[in-house]
């Protein structure tokens, strides 16, 4: 979804919607920053909500629900309002499907996928609200076609090791030598925030037996 988010910014810039391009970049970066901060807090310090199995926003869910609604809204710029609203709703549905796929792959808990979808929807709907129905842009079909082709090819490209970067940054900031993981974190008692250091050795032992 990263290339798609960049593609939206390029569409707006080429269509002379520089202010809207800036708004889109700010909102999308803000959403991704919240995702990163939540993951760094857990990986580095074990901060999360154990009662709902929350260790951070799902980045895939956030990006999908942020990008798809805006993508469809812009493509349907000249369509009737009903069609544009339907496109936004369809985009949110696509984002939710991405979130469900993360559950199937056991990459996230329900709370993490749901939180990612909510955050992404806030980004996309906020942008669409700022954009407003009166804003018009020149969207070149050739640029849209090129962007869509790029999106089709993007899944086959070598993904950036963002998770590894997050782990390295989390360990650097926290000063710990090993990251917190979900399995060991669940072993901690209810007063975990107050006695984190006491139970850290037990959690590290669990990590060694289960792996990262």
C-alpha positions as CSV (number, residue, x, y, z in Angstrom):
1,X,0.0,0.0,0.0
2,X,3.0,2.3,0.3
3,X,3.4,2.7,-3.5
4,X,-0.4,3.4,-3.7
5,X,-0.1,6.1,-1.1
6,X,2.7,7.6,-3.0
7,X,0.7,7.3,-6.2
8,X,-2.1,9.3,-4.7
9,X,0.3,12.1,-3.7
10,X,1.7,12.1,-7.3
11,X,-1.8,12.3,-8.8
12,X,-2.7,15.3,-6.7
13,X,0.6,17.1,-7.4
14,X,0.3,16.5,-11.2
15,X,-3.3,17.6,-11.0
16,X,-2.2,20.8,-9.3
17,X,-3.7,20.0,-6.0
18,X,-0.6,20.8,-4.1
19,X,-2.4,21.7,-0.8
20,X,-4.4,18.5,-0.9
21,X,-1.2,16.5,-1.6
22,X,0.3,18.0,1.5
23,X,-2.8,17.2,3.5
24,X,-2.7,13.6,2.3
25,X,1.0,13.2,3.1
26,X,0.5,14.6,6.6
27,X,-2.5,12.5,7.4
28,X,-0.9,9.3,6.0
29,X,2.4,9.9,7.8
30,X,0.6,10.7,11.0
31,X,-1.3,7.3,10.8
32,X,1.9,5.4,10.0
33,X,3.7,7.2,12.9
34,X,1.0,6.0,15.4
35,X,1.5,2.4,14.0
36,X,5.2,2.7,14.4
37,X,5.1,4.2,17.9
38,X,2.7,1.5,19.2
39,X,4.9,-1.3,17.8
40,X,8.1,0.3,19.2
41,X,6.5,0.7,22.6
42,X,5.7,-3.0,22.7
43,X,8.9,-4.4,21.1
44,X,11.1,-2.2,23.3
45,X,9.3,-2.0,26.6
46,X,6.5,-4.6,26.5
47,X,3.8,-1.9,26.5
48,X,0.4,-3.1,25.3
49,X,-3.1,-4.1,26.5
50,X,-3.0,-7.7,27.5
51,X,-6.8,-7.9,28.3
52,X,-7.5,-7.6,24.6
53,X,-4.2,-9.0,23.3
54,X,-3.1,-5.7,21.8
55,X,0.5,-5.1,21.0
56,X,0.2,-2.4,18.4
57,X,-1.8,-1.2,15.4
58,X,-1.9,-3.5,12.3
59,X,0.1,-1.6,9.7
60,X,-1.4,-3.6,6.8
61,X,-5.0,-2.9,8.0
62,X,-4.2,0.8,8.6
63,X,-2.6,1.3,5.2
64,X,-5.3,-0.5,3.3
65,X,-8.2,1.4,4.9
66,X,-6.4,4.6,4.5
67,X,-5.5,4.1,0.8
68,X,-8.4,2.2,-0.9
69,X,-11.2,4.7,0.0
70,X,-9.2,7.7,-1.2
71,X,-8.1,5.8,-4.3
72,X,-11.6,5.0,-5.3
73,X,-12.9,8.5,-4.4
74,X,-10.3,10.1,-6.7
75,X,-10.9,7.7,-9.6
76,X,-14.6,8.3,-9.3
77,X,-14.1,12.1,-9.2
78,X,-16.5,12.7,-12.2
79,X,-19.0,10.1,-11.1
80,X,-22.3,10.9,-9.3
81,X,-22.1,11.4,-5.5
82,X,-23.8,8.1,-4.9
83,X,-21.1,6.3,-6.9
84,X,-18.3,8.1,-5.0
85,X,-19.8,7.2,-1.7
86,X,-20.1,3.6,-2.8
87,X,-16.5,3.7,-3.9
88,X,-15.4,4.9,-0.4
89,X,-17.4,2.2,1.3
90,X,-16.0,-0.4,-1.0
91,X,-12.5,0.8,-0.2
92,X,-13.2,0.4,3.5
93,X,-14.5,-3.1,2.9
94,X,-11.3,-4.0,1.0
95,X,-9.3,-2.7,3.9
96,X,-11.3,-4.8,6.3
97,X,-10.7,-7.8,4.1
98,X,-6.9,-7.1,4.4
99,X,-7.3,-6.9,8.2
100,X,-9.1,-10.3,8.2
101,X,-6.3,-11.8,6.1
102,X,-3.9,-10.8,8.8
103,X,-6.0,-12.8,11.3
104,X,-5.9,-15.8,9.0
105,X,-2.2,-15.6,8.8
106,X,-2.0,-15.2,12.6
107,X,0.0,-12.0,12.2
108,X,-2.3,-10.0,14.5
109,X,-5.0,-10.3,17.0
110,X,-8.6,-9.2,16.4
111,X,-8.0,-6.0,18.4
112,X,-4.9,-5.1,16.5
113,X,-6.5,-5.6,13.1
114,X,-9.7,-3.7,14.1
115,X,-7.6,-0.9,15.6
116,X,-5.6,-0.7,12.3
117,X,-8.9,-0.5,10.3
118,X,-10.3,2.2,12.5
119,X,-7.1,4.3,12.3
120,X,-6.8,3.9,8.5
121,X,-10.5,4.8,8.1
122,X,-10.0,7.9,10.2
123,X,-7.1,8.9,7.8
124,X,-9.0,8.3,4.6
125,X,-12.3,9.9,5.8
126,X,-10.5,12.9,7.2
127,X,-8.8,13.5,3.9
128,X,-12.0,13.1,1.9
129,X,-13.8,15.5,4.3
130,X,-10.9,18.1,3.8
131,X,-11.0,17.5,0.1
132,X,-14.7,18.2,-0.1
133,X,-17.0,17.8,-3.1
134,X,-16.0,21.1,-4.6
135,X,-12.4,20.2,-5.1
136,X,-11.6,19.2,-8.7
137,X,-8.4,17.9,-10.1
138,X,-7.2,16.9,-13.5
139,X,-6.5,13.2,-13.2
140,X,-4.7,11.9,-16.3
141,X,-5.8,8.5,-17.4
142,X,-2.3,7.6,-18.5
143,X,-0.9,8.3,-15.1
144,X,-3.7,6.4,-13.4
145,X,-3.0,3.4,-15.7
146,X,0.7,3.5,-15.0
147,X,0.0,3.7,-11.3
148,X,-2.3,0.7,-11.4
149,X,0.3,-1.3,-13.4
150,X,2.9,-0.4,-10.7
151,X,0.5,-1.6,-8.0
152,X,0.1,-5.0,-9.8
153,X,3.9,-5.4,-10.0
154,X,4.6,-4.2,-6.5
155,X,3.7,-7.4,-4.6
156,X,6.4,-9.3,-6.5
157,X,9.1,-6.9,-5.5
158,X,11.4,-7.6,-2.6
159,X,9.7,-6.1,0.5
160,X,11.7,-3.7,2.7
161,X,12.7,-5.2,6.1
162,X,10.6,-2.8,8.0
163,X,10.0,-5.2,10.9
164,X,13.7,-5.7,11.3
165,X,14.2,-1.9,11.3
166,X,11.5,-1.5,14.0
167,X,13.1,-4.1,16.2
168,X,16.6,-2.6,15.8
169,X,15.2,0.9,16.6
170,X,13.2,-0.4,19.6
171,X,16.2,-2.1,21.1
172,X,18.3,1.0,20.5
173,X,15.8,3.3,22.2
174,X,15.0,0.9,25.1
175,X,18.5,-0.3,25.7
176,X,17.4,-3.9,25.9
177,X,19.2,-6.7,24.2
178,X,16.2,-8.7,23.1
179,X,12.7,-7.6,21.9
180,X,9.5,-8.4,23.8
181,X,7.3,-11.0,22.0
182,X,3.7,-11.8,22.4
183,X,4.1,-15.3,23.9
184,X,6.4,-14.2,26.8
185,X,4.4,-11.0,27.3
186,X,1.2,-13.1,28.0
187,X,3.0,-14.8,30.9
188,X,3.3,-11.6,32.9
189,X,1.0,-11.0,35.9
190,X,-1.6,-8.3,36.1
191,X,0.8,-5.8,37.8
192,X,3.2,-6.1,34.9
193,X,3.7,-2.3,34.4
194,X,4.9,-2.0,38.0
195,X,7.2,-5.1,38.0
196,X,8.4,-5.3,34.4
197,X,12.0,-5.8,35.4
198,X,11.2,-8.6,37.8
199,X,9.6,-10.7,35.2
200,X,11.8,-9.9,32.3
201,X,14.1,-12.9,32.8
202,X,11.1,-15.2,32.7
203,X,9.9,-13.7,29.5
204,X,13.3,-13.9,27.8
205,X,13.5,-17.6,28.8
206,X,10.1,-18.1,27.1
207,X,11.3,-16.2,24.0
208,X,14.3,-18.6,23.8
209,X,12.1,-21.6,23.7
210,X,9.4,-20.3,21.3
211,X,11.6,-18.1,19.1
212,X,10.8,-14.6,17.7
